[in-house]
Amino acid sequence: MSTSDKHPSPRSTARLGAVQALYQIEISDEIKVDALIQEYRKHRFGQEIEGDQYGEADEELFADILKGATERRDEIDAEMSKCLRDGWPIERLERVLRATIRAAGYELIARPDVPTNVIINEYVEVTKAFYDKAQISFVNGVLDKMSKTIRS
C-alpha cells in the first residue's frame, strides 16, 4: 500500500505486509518465514519501491501475523472452510484472498487483544488494495462468519 494516497498506520502497514508475505510463501515453498521477515524489515517497510513510498510498519505485529498464520495454517483453513459455501474448496480461492483471510483468521484466533471489528475492518481495507467490490464483500462476509464461530 502506497502512502501517496493516504498514510496508513504502522499496524495497517504490518497487516498489508503480512498478506503480501503470505502470498509469497504460497507461491514459493522455498521461502523461509524468518528470511522473509528480515527482507521486509530491511527492504520494504519505509522504503520507496517502484515509485511508491511504503509506510513504516509495526514490525512485531507483522512478524507475529506471518509466523502465526504460517504455523496455524491448518487450524485457520479449517475455520475458513466452515465459512465457505458447501463444496467450495479453499484451493479455488485466489491466492491473495486466501492470504488475506489466513492473516485475519490468525488474528481472530490468537489475538484477543485486538477487537473483532478492528480485524475485519483492517483486512477489508487490505482487500481494497487488490480487488473490486465483489471480492471486498466476499472477504467481509467470510471474516464476519469466522469471527462468530471463533469468538463466540
Contacts in CASP RR format, 6 or more apart in sequence:
PFRMAT RR
TARGET T0000
AUTHOR 0000-0000-0000
METHOD contacts of the structure
MODEL  1
MSTSDKHPSPRSTARLGAVQALYQIEISDEIKVDALIQEYRKHRFGQEIE
GDQYGEADEELFADILKGATERRDEIDAEMSKCLRDGWPIERLERVLRAT
IRAAGYELIARPDVPTNVIINEYVEVTKAFYDKAQISFVNGVLDKMSKTI
RS
1 8 0 8 1.000
1 12 0 8 1.000
1 13 0 8 1.000
1 16 0 8 1.000
1 54 0 8 1.000
1 55 0 8 1.000
1 126 0 8 1.000
1 129 0 8 1.000
2 52 0 8 1.000
2 53 0 8 1.000
2 54 0 8 1.000
3 52 0 8 1.000
3 53 0 8 1.000
3 54 0 8 1.000
3 55 0 8 1.000
4 52 0 8 1.000
4 53 0 8 1.000
7 55 0 8 1.000
8 16 0 8 1.000
8 55 0 8 1.000
10 55 0 8 1.000
10 56 0 8 1.000
10 57 0 8 1.000
10 58 0 8 1.000
10 61 0 8 1.000
11 58 0 8 1.000
11 61 0 8 1.000
11 122 0 8 1.000
12 122 0 8 1.000
12 125 0 8 1.000
12 126 0 8 1.000
13 45 0 8 1.000
13 54 0 8 1.000
13 55 0 8 1.000
13 56 0 8 1.000
13 57 0 8 1.000
13 58 0 8 1.000
14 57 0 8 1.000
14 58 0 8 1.000
14 59 0 8 1.000
14 61 0 8 1.000
14 62 0 8 1.000
14 65 0 8 1.000
15 61 0 8 1.000
15 62 0 8 1.000
15 65 0 8 1.000
15 103 0 8 1.000
15 122 0 8 1.000
15 123 0 8 1.000
15 126 0 8 1.000
16 126 0 8 1.000
16 129 0 8 1.000
17 40 0 8 1.000
17 44 0 8 1.000
17 57 0 8 1.000
17 62 0 8 1.000
18 61 0 8 1.000
18 62 0 8 1.000
18 65 0 8 1.000
18 66 0 8 1.000
18 69 0 8 1.000
18 103 0 8 1.000
19 96 0 8 1.000
19 99 0 8 1.000
19 100 0 8 1.000
19 103 0 8 1.000
19 123 0 8 1.000
19 126 0 8 1.000
20 99 0 8 1.000
21 36 0 8 1.000
21 37 0 8 1.000
21 40 0 8 1.000
21 62 0 8 1.000
21 66 0 8 1.000
22 66 0 8 1.000
22 69 0 8 1.000
22 70 0 8 1.000
22 98 0 8 1.000
22 99 0 8 1.000
22 102 0 8 1.000
22 103 0 8 1.000
23 95 0 8 1.000
23 96 0 8 1.000
23 99 0 8 1.000
24 31 0 8 1.000
24 36 0 8 1.000
25 31 0 8 1.000
25 33 0 8 1.000
25 36 0 8 1.000
25 70 0 8 1.000
26 95 0 8 1.000
26 98 0 8 1.000
26 99 0 8 1.000
27 95 0 8 1.000
33 66 0 8 1.000
33 67 0 8 1.000
33 70 0 8 1.000
36 66 0 8 1.000
37 59 0 8 1.000
37 62 0 8 1.000
37 63 0 8 1.000
37 66 0 8 1.000
37 67 0 8 1.000
40 57 0 8 1.000
40 59 0 8 1.000
40 62 0 8 1.000
41 59 0 8 1.000
44 54 0 8 1.000
45 54 0 8 1.000
45 55 0 8 1.000
45 56 0 8 1.000
45 57 0 8 1.000
45 59 0 8 1.000
45 62 0 8 1.000
46 53 0 8 1.000
46 54 0 8 1.000
46 55 0 8 1.000
46 56 0 8 1.000
46 57 0 8 1.000
47 53 0 8 1.000
47 54 0 8 1.000
48 54 0 8 1.000
64 111 0 8 1.000
65 103 0 8 1.000
65 106 0 8 1.000
65 107 0 8 1.000
68 106 0 8 1.000
68 110 0 8 1.000
69 76 0 8 1.000
69 102 0 8 1.000
69 103 0 8 1.000
69 105 0 8 1.000
69 106 0 8 1.000
72 106 0 8 1.000
72 109 0 8 1.000
72 110 0 8 1.000
73 102 0 8 1.000
75 109 0 8 1.000
76 101 0 8 1.000
76 102 0 8 1.000
76 105 0 8 1.000
76 106 0 8 1.000
76 109 0 8 1.000
77 90 0 8 1.000
77 102 0 8 1.000
79 105 0 8 1.000
79 108 0 8 1.000
79 109 0 8 1.000
79 146 0 8 1.000
79 149 0 8 1.000
79 150 0 8 1.000
80 90 0 8 1.000
80 98 0 8 1.000
80 101 0 8 1.000
80 102 0 8 1.000
80 105 0 8 1.000
80 142 0 8 1.000
80 146 0 8 1.000
81 89 0 8 1.000
81 90 0 8 1.000
82 145 0 8 1.000
82 146 0 8 1.000
82 149 0 8 1.000
83 141 0 8 1.000
83 142 0 8 1.000
83 145 0 8 1.000
83 146 0 8 1.000
83 149 0 8 1.000
84 90 0 8 1.000
84 93 0 8 1.000
84 142 0 8 1.000
90 98 0 8 1.000
93 101 0 8 1.000
94 135 0 8 1.000
96 130 0 8 1.000
96 131 0 8 1.000
97 127 0 8 1.000
97 131 0 8 1.000
97 135 0 8 1.000
97 138 0 8 1.000
97 139 0 8 1.000
100 123 0 8 1.000
100 126 0 8 1.000
100 127 0 8 1.000
100 130 0 8 1.000
100 139 0 8 1.000
101 123 0 8 1.000
101 139 0 8 1.000
101 142 0 8 1.000
101 143 0 8 1.000
101 146 0 8 1.000
103 123 0 8 1.000
103 126 0 8 1.000
104 119 0 8 1.000
104 120 0 8 1.000
104 122 0 8 1.000
104 123 0 8 1.000
104 139 0 8 1.000
104 143 0 8 1.000
104 146 0 8 1.000
105 119 0 8 1.000
105 143 0 8 1.000
105 146 0 8 1.000
105 150 0 8 1.000
107 114 0 8 1.000
107 119 0 8 1.000
108 116 0 8 1.000
108 119 0 8 1.000
108 143 0 8 1.000
108 146 0 8 1.000
108 147 0 8 1.000
108 150 0 8 1.000
108 151 0 8 1.000
109 150 0 8 1.000
111 119 0 8 1.000
112 151 0 8 1.000
116 147 0 8 1.000
116 151 0 8 1.000
119 143 0 8 1.000
119 147 0 8 1.000
120 140 0 8 1.000
120 143 0 8 1.000
120 144 0 8 1.000
120 147 0 8 1.000
123 139 0 8 1.000
123 143 0 8 1.000
124 136 0 8 1.000
124 139 0 8 1.000
124 140 0 8 1.000
124 143 0 8 1.000
127 135 0 8 1.000
127 136 0 8 1.000
127 139 0 8 1.000
127 140 0 8 1.000
128 136 0 8 1.000
END
